[in-house]
Amino acid sequence: MSAGVTVDELGYEPNAEKVAVAKVIAELESLSYTVDDRQTAGVGYDLLARHVHTGEQRCVEVKGFTGQMGPVWLEQNEWAQALQRRDDYWLYVVDDCAEQAAVTVRVQDPVNVFADGAGRIQRYQIKLSQLKEQTRHG
């Protein structure tokens, strides 16, 4: 992490990302998705998952936290993809990556769920209270 940047400002913890992505891949594969890692492709999401039987596609952005979940920031390219892909775009949040990693949030179309109609491309913060509300739905 660069000097002067806090975890709250990032919206994720870089050290937790590898664990979080592995946890989400394992979950998706257990649900009969084939998963391609797109983290280094610069496409605005981390994973491209396709269901083996139905062909359903998920463009998955993964955010991970070493401890308890905090607010999440979607960067400009992530938000742009969420706006464009809508139902195909999913946000997964994994907390406690240092001990017992667990997917606590799975949200399809985060623009619809969190943005109150915000349509311009920007960096977008999803508040912790909003994420916690989704833990009851996922």
N, C-alpha and C positions, 0 to 999 in steps of 0.2 A: 504494500500500500504506500502511495507517495505521501510525503510529509504534508501535514495539514489537512488531509482528507480523512474524514471519519467514516466508520461503517454505515452510519445513518445516511451520510451523503452519497455513498456508493449504492446502497440498497441491497447489497449482498456482501458476503465475505469471500474474498478470492481463495482462501485456504479451504473453504467448505465446498467450492464449486465442483471439484473432481468427485468427491463423495456423493454430492447431490445428483450429479448427472448419472453416475453409476446406479444409484438407487432408482432413478426414474427409468433408465433403460431396462433394468431388471423387472420393474413393475409392468412396463409396456410389453416387454417380451412375454411375460407370464399371461398377458391378455391377448396373445396371438398377433402382436404387431411386429413387423420387421422395422428396425430402427437404424437410421443413418446419422452419424455424428456430423453436425454442420457447424460446430463451435468456431472453427478457424476460417470458415468460408465467408464471413461478413454478411450473412443473409438476413440478420435480424431475429434469428431464433437459433437454439442450440441443437435441436434434434428434429429430424423428419421421420415420422412414424406412419407406416401404412398397415392397415389390418389385413392379415393374410386372406381372410374369407370374404369380407365385405368391401375391401378396397378403401375404407374410410381413411382419410389423411389427417394427421395432426402435425402442425408446425409448433413445436414445444419450446418455450422459453423456460429455463430452469434457474431458480434463485435458491441459494443455499446459505444457511446460517450455522455457525459452529455451535451456538447455544440456542436460546429461544428466538423465535421469529421476530423480525423487526419490520419496519416499512420497506417497501420494495420500489425501486426506481426502474422504469423501463426507459432505456436510452432512445434517442431519436430514431435510429434505424429499427429498433425493436417495436417502438410505437407505430412507426410507419407500416410495418408488416402487420401488426395487430389491426390497424385501420383497414388495410387492404384485404387481408385474408379472413377477417371476422370469424365465422364459425369454424374455420380450419385452424385458427390460432389458439393455443392453449398456454396458460401460465401454470407451472407447477412450482410450489414452494416446499423446500425440504428444511426442517430444522433439526437441531441436535446432531449435526453431522460429526461432531467430535466423539460422541458416545453411542447413541442409538438412533441413527438417522431414520427419519420418518417423513413421508410425504404428507403434509398437513393441509395443503391447498391444491386443488385441481380446478381450474376455472377455464371454461370454454368461452371465447370471445370476451376477453377482459375489457375491451372498449365499451361494450354494452353493459357489463356488470359494474364497472368502476368509474367510468368517465363522465357520467351525467351529460352525454351528448357532445363532449369535447371532440372536435373533428380535426383540429389543426395538428400538424406533426410537430411534436415537442417532446422533451424529456418529461416523463409523467410519473409522479409519485403516487403509489397506492398505500394509503395509511394502514397502520397495523390494525386498527379497529375494523376496517373494511375486510382485511384478510381474515381476521378471526371470525367474522360473520360467515365467511365462506367455508370455514372448517366444519361448520354444522351442516353444510349442504353436500360436501364432497364425500 
